[in-house]
Amino acid sequence: MKKYLMLFLLALQCEMTFSKDLSTLASSCQDNWVNVEKTLGSQINQKHLAEWLSLKDKCSGTGVYEYRLAYIYRNTGDSAEAKNLLHDSLEKNIDNKYMLKASLLELQYSELALSGNKELEKYEEIVQGYKHIINSNPKWVPAYELVSGIELFINKEDDAYSHATKALELKPESWAAMRNLLVIHAQRKEYELARQYIVPAVKLNEWLLGETEFSMAAAVTYINLDELKTAEAVLTNLLQRRPDIKADPTFINIVKHLKTKLQQP
């Protein structure tokens, strides 16, 4: 399951809420970022990287530019370049260093999880790093979204719920928070509460239809609410988007449960 959570974390968009004291330069670069996203869509690729690199002279030094550049490097498969950029930037006189620290924490977490390391204290150190960022920047939503995902991964469900709820309070269109809340409520068998997040989250980010944990939580929710055809559609769509999921034990059990219920009079 860990590889699917890693895909989810990589999919988190770097959507910034700029504080009033940020320079007009950062605002101008935000416009450029939006334009790049509109042109290239959600698929991060080398063209996206080239577009953002071309803005270096105009936008670098804000911290926001470097944070997003690191994000692009990661999504084009160059985590080493992302790490070098972040470390180099932190050595400079640069604004919004908390964003860069958060990005380094995300890289650290990704490497840890993908290596199969199960030492809980190492994950806790990363969580504490995010909490320090939240304490000093309590309105920065990505920190809440990211730490909630990690807490969910290490079975700190109550903490994950608290941070996801706060993210949604600060940013009602946070699909990442909705995703985590869906999973949490489904795990708690609170299916009516879980269902309220499915459609709004997908409307904000259709990619979630191919995200394993989201789709399986949605399917389980619909099955337990006797919306069986909807559950079947969710699982069919997931299988089309991720054919390898057919070998996943959890997916197999959900499909068996659905078939049993469909056969009932």
C-alpha positions as CSV (number, residue, x, y, z in Angstrom):
1,M,0.0,0.0,0.0
2,K,2.9,2.3,0.6
3,K,3.6,2.9,-3.1
4,Y,0.1,4.2,-3.6
5,L,0.4,6.6,-0.7
6,M,3.6,7.9,-2.2
7,L,1.8,8.5,-5.5
8,F,-0.8,10.5,-3.6
9,L,1.8,12.6,-1.9
10,L,3.5,13.3,-5.2
11,A,0.2,14.4,-6.6
12,L,-0.3,17.2,-4.0
13,Q,-0.4,20.5,-5.8
14,C,1.9,23.3,-4.7
15,E,-1.0,25.8,-4.4
16,M,0.1,28.7,-2.3
17,T,-1.9,31.3,-0.4
18,F,0.3,34.3,-0.5
19,S,0.5,36.5,2.6
20,K,-0.1,40.3,2.1
21,D,3.6,41.1,2.8
22,L,4.9,39.0,-0.1
23,S,6.4,41.1,-2.9
24,T,4.6,41.9,-6.1
25,L,7.3,39.8,-7.7
26,A,5.9,36.7,-6.0
27,S,2.4,37.7,-7.1
28,S,3.6,38.0,-10.7
29,C,5.2,34.6,-10.5
30,Q,2.0,33.2,-9.1
31,D,0.3,34.4,-12.3
32,N,3.0,32.7,-14.3
33,W,2.6,29.5,-12.3
34,V,-1.2,29.4,-13.0
35,N,-0.6,30.0,-16.7
36,V,1.9,27.1,-16.8
37,E,-0.6,24.8,-15.1
38,K,-3.4,25.9,-17.5
39,T,-1.2,25.2,-20.5
40,L,0.2,21.9,-19.4
41,G,-2.5,20.5,-17.2
42,S,-1.8,18.3,-14.2
43,Q,0.9,16.1,-15.9
44,I,4.3,17.4,-14.8
45,N,6.9,16.8,-17.5
46,Q,10.1,18.2,-19.0
47,K,8.2,21.0,-20.8
48,H,6.8,22.1,-17.5
49,L,10.3,22.1,-16.1
50,A,11.7,24.2,-18.9
51,E,8.8,26.7,-18.6
52,W,9.5,27.2,-14.9
53,L,13.3,27.3,-15.3
54,S,12.8,30.1,-17.8
55,L,11.3,32.3,-15.0
56,K,14.4,31.9,-12.8
57,D,15.7,35.5,-13.3
58,K,12.3,37.0,-12.7
59,C,11.0,34.8,-9.8
60,S,13.9,33.2,-7.9
61,G,14.6,34.3,-4.3
62,T,11.0,34.3,-3.1
63,G,11.2,30.8,-1.7
64,V,7.9,30.0,-3.5
65,Y,9.8,29.7,-6.8
66,E,12.3,27.3,-5.3
67,Y,9.6,25.3,-3.6
68,R,7.7,24.8,-6.8
69,L,10.9,24.0,-8.8
70,A,11.7,21.3,-6.3
71,Y,8.2,19.9,-6.7
72,I,8.7,19.8,-10.5
73,Y,12.1,18.1,-10.2
74,R,10.5,15.4,-8.0
75,N,7.7,14.8,-10.4
76,T,10.0,14.5,-13.3
77,G,12.0,11.8,-11.4
78,D,14.9,13.9,-10.2
79,S,14.7,13.9,-6.4
80,A,18.5,14.4,-6.1
81,E,18.3,17.7,-8.0
82,A,15.3,18.7,-5.9
83,K,17.3,18.0,-2.7
84,N,20.4,19.9,-4.0
85,L,18.2,22.9,-4.9
86,L,16.5,23.0,-1.5
87,H,19.8,22.7,0.5
88,D,21.5,25.3,-1.7
89,S,18.5,27.7,-1.3
90,L,18.4,27.3,2.5
91,E,22.0,28.5,2.6
92,K,21.0,31.8,0.9
93,N,19.2,34.9,2.1
94,I,15.8,33.8,0.8
95,D,12.2,34.3,1.8
96,N,9.7,31.7,3.0
97,K,12.4,29.1,4.1
98,Y,9.6,27.1,5.9
99,M,8.4,26.0,2.5
100,L,11.8,24.7,1.6
101,K,12.1,22.9,4.9
102,A,8.7,21.3,4.3
103,S,9.8,20.1,0.9
104,L,12.9,18.5,2.4
105,L,10.7,16.7,5.0
106,E,8.6,15.4,2.2
107,L,11.6,14.1,0.4
108,Q,12.9,12.5,3.6
109,Y,9.6,10.8,4.2
110,S,9.4,9.5,0.6
111,E,12.8,8.0,0.8
112,L,12.0,6.4,4.2
113,A,8.7,4.9,3.1
114,L,9.9,3.6,-0.2
115,S,12.9,1.9,1.5
116,G,10.5,-0.1,3.6
117,N,11.9,1.4,6.8
118,K,9.5,0.7,9.7
119,E,11.2,2.6,12.5
120,L,8.3,4.6,13.9
121,E,10.6,7.1,15.6
122,K,12.0,8.2,12.2
123,Y,8.5,9.0,10.9
124,E,7.7,10.8,14.2
125,E,10.7,13.0,13.6
126,I,9.3,14.1,10.3
127,V,5.9,14.7,11.8
128,Q,7.5,16.8,14.5
129,G,9.2,18.8,11.8
130,Y,5.9,19.6,10.1
131,K,4.4,20.5,13.5
132,H,7.2,23.1,14.0
133,I,6.4,24.5,10.6
134,I,2.7,24.7,11.5
135,N,3.4,26.4,14.8
136,S,5.3,29.2,13.1
137,N,3.1,29.3,10.0
138,P,-0.4,28.2,11.2
139,K,-2.2,29.3,8.0
140,W,0.0,27.4,5.5
141,V,-2.3,24.7,4.3
142,P,0.2,22.3,2.6
143,A,1.8,21.5,6.0
144,Y,-1.5,20.3,7.4
145,E,-2.3,18.3,4.2
146,L,1.1,16.6,4.2
147,V,1.4,15.8,7.9
148,S,-2.1,14.4,7.8
149,G,-1.1,12.0,5.1
150,I,1.9,10.8,6.9
151,E,0.0,10.4,10.2
152,L,-2.5,8.3,8.4
153,F,0.3,6.2,7.0
154,I,1.7,5.5,10.5
155,N,-1.7,4.8,11.9
156,K,-2.0,8.0,13.9
157,E,-5.6,8.3,12.9
158,D,-6.7,10.9,15.4
159,D,-3.9,13.2,14.6
160,A,-4.4,12.7,10.9
161,Y,-8.1,13.6,11.4
162,S,-7.3,16.7,13.3
163,H,-4.8,18.1,10.7
164,A,-7.0,17.2,7.8
165,T,-10.0,18.9,9.4
166,K,-7.9,22.0,10.0
167,A,-6.7,22.0,6.4
168,L,-10.3,21.9,5.2
169,E,-11.2,24.7,7.6
170,L,-8.4,26.9,6.2
171,K,-9.0,25.8,2.6
172,P,-12.5,24.4,1.8
173,E,-11.3,23.2,-1.6
174,S,-8.5,21.1,-0.2
175,W,-9.0,17.8,-2.1
176,A,-6.1,16.3,-0.1
177,A,-7.9,16.9,3.2
178,M,-11.1,15.5,1.8
179,R,-9.2,12.4,0.6
180,N,-7.7,11.8,4.0
181,L,-11.1,12.4,5.8
182,L,-12.8,9.9,3.4
183,V,-10.2,7.2,4.3
184,I,-10.4,8.0,8.0
185,H,-14.2,7.9,8.2
186,A,-14.3,4.7,6.1
187,Q,-11.8,3.0,8.4
188,R,-14.1,4.1,11.3
189,K,-17.1,2.7,9.5
190,E,-18.7,6.1,9.5
191,Y,-19.9,5.7,5.9
192,E,-22.4,8.6,5.7
193,L,-19.7,10.9,6.9
194,A,-17.2,9.4,4.4
195,R,-19.5,9.7,1.4
196,Q,-19.8,13.5,1.7
197,Y,-16.2,13.9,0.6
198,I,-16.1,11.6,-2.4
199,V,-17.7,13.6,-5.1
200,P,-16.4,17.1,-4.0
201,A,-12.8,15.7,-3.9
202,V,-13.1,14.2,-7.4
203,K,-14.5,17.4,-8.8
204,L,-11.5,19.2,-7.5
205,N,-9.0,16.5,-8.7
206,E,-10.1,13.8,-11.0
207,W,-6.7,12.1,-10.5
208,L,-8.1,10.7,-7.3
209,L,-10.2,8.2,-9.3
210,G,-7.0,6.4,-10.0
211,E,-5.6,6.7,-6.5
212,T,-5.8,3.4,-4.8
213,E,-6.6,4.2,-1.2
214,F,-9.1,6.8,-2.1
215,S,-11.0,4.6,-4.6
216,M,-11.0,1.6,-2.3
217,A,-12.3,3.7,0.6
218,A,-15.0,5.1,-1.7
219,A,-16.0,1.6,-2.9
220,V,-16.2,0.3,0.7
221,T,-18.3,3.3,1.6
222,Y,-20.8,2.8,-1.3
223,I,-21.0,-1.0,-0.6
224,N,-21.9,-0.4,3.0
225,L,-24.5,2.2,2.0
226,D,-26.0,-0.4,-0.5
227,E,-25.0,1.8,-3.5
228,L,-23.6,-1.3,-5.1
229,K,-23.6,-0.1,-8.8
230,T,-21.7,3.0,-7.8
231,A,-19.2,0.9,-5.9
232,E,-18.8,-1.4,-9.0
233,A,-18.2,1.7,-11.2
234,V,-15.5,3.0,-8.8
235,L,-13.7,-0.4,-8.7
236,T,-14.0,-0.8,-12.5
237,N,-12.6,2.6,-13.1
238,L,-9.7,2.0,-10.7
239,L,-8.9,-1.3,-12.4
240,Q,-8.8,0.4,-15.8
241,R,-6.5,3.1,-14.5
242,R,-4.2,0.8,-12.5
243,P,-4.4,-2.7,-14.0
244,D,-1.8,-4.0,-11.4
245,I,-4.3,-3.4,-8.6
246,K,-6.0,-6.7,-9.5
247,A,-3.3,-8.5,-7.5
248,D,-3.8,-6.4,-4.4
249,P,-5.3,-8.5,-1.6
250,T,-7.4,-5.6,-0.3
251,F,-8.8,-4.9,-3.7
252,I,-9.6,-8.6,-4.2
253,N,-11.4,-8.8,-0.8
254,I,-13.5,-5.7,-1.7
255,V,-14.5,-7.1,-5.0
256,K,-15.5,-10.4,-3.4
257,H,-17.6,-8.5,-0.9
258,L,-19.3,-6.6,-3.6
259,K,-20.0,-9.7,-5.7
260,T,-21.6,-11.4,-2.6
261,K,-23.9,-8.4,-2.0
262,L,-24.8,-8.1,-5.7
263,Q,-25.9,-11.8,-5.7
264,Q,-28.2,-11.3,-2.7
265,P,-31.9,-11.1,-3.5
